[in-house]
Amino acid sequence: MLAYPNPGLNPIYNYSAVARYTGTRKSFFTEADPADKRPAWALRTVGSPGTPDSVFDFRKYGGRSDAYPLYLPDEMRLIMAEVYVRQGNFPAARTLINAVHTQTASSVDEPPAGMPAIPDDALDTEAELMAQILYERRYELYAQGVRWEDLRRLRPYTAKRPSIEFLPYAQSECDLNPANPCG
């Protein structure tokens, strides 16, 4: 964990609460599995998700001196699962993905998904496994700064694309310009 004692500022707090430079896209909630507990672990919402009156504030890492993790144990599981998929060891990859997917508690401060296990036949191809790894990484590693690289690296396994080829548009730009093709 990186600690930020006063007067140091947690960078997520600084960029989101102080500078209002970053925020969460509405799609983070609307595209999540309704049973997934990780979006509510990371953020709190005011209003209904996906409506113009919704506001998303950081629940985690959103305080001035909140500690920020260098890595999370589930990130290691998902990295290992990706390696197993690339090696063709689908059963080992499924086991690790389900370990992240079904986690209800943790000895460290990480988000528990708390969902039922995914059946083996729903994860029996490389494409299905990689798409599920991408989903798990999106919600497990929220605000860790890895989403853009995940989308670039796993691009063949998802229909999701960044809003533009180089960097995604800020949500504030999407809100101010409804003609912009934001997701």
Residue, then its C-alpha position, 0 to 999 in steps of 0.5 A: m500500500l502507498a500511504y498518504p499522510n497529511p499533507g500528502l494527497n492520494p492521487i486519485y483524490n487529487y485528480s477526481a475530487v480536487a481537480r475534477y479531472t477524472g471520474t467514472r463513466k456511467s457505463f461502469f455501472t450499467e455494464a456490470d452484472p447486476a449481482d456484482k458487488r464490486p461497483a458499489w464497493a468502489l463507488r457510490t452513486v447519487g441518482s439512478p445510474g445511467t440517467p443525467d442526474s447520476v453522480f459517481d463518487f469514489r468510495k475507495y481511494g476518494g479520501r485525501s489520505d486514503a492508502y492506495p494498493l500497489y497490487l491486489p491478490d486477485e490481480m495476480r490470479l487474473i494474470m495467472a489465468e491469462v497465462y493459463v489460457r495462452q498455454g491452453n490450460f483452460p481448467a486451471a484458468r477457469t479455477l482462477i477466474n471463478a476464485v475471483h468471481t465468487q470471492t465474498a470476503s478478503s483478508v486485504d482491502e480488495p473488492p469481493a464480487g460475491m457472484p455464483a461460479i461460472p459453469d465450465d461450459a460457459l468458459d470453454t473457449e479461449a475467446e470466452l475465457m479472455a473476455q471473462i478475464l477482461y470483465e473481471r479485471r475491469y471491476e477488480l482493478y478499478a482505478q488502478g490505471v490498467r484498463w487502457e492497456d487491458l483493452r489494447r492487449l485483449r482487443p481481439y476478445t471484446a467488442k468494447r473499444p476505447s472511445i477514440e483510438f488513442l485515449p478515451y474521452a473524459q465523461s465530463e466531455c461526453d456529458l457536455n457534448p451529447a453529439n459526441p460518440c461517447g460510450 
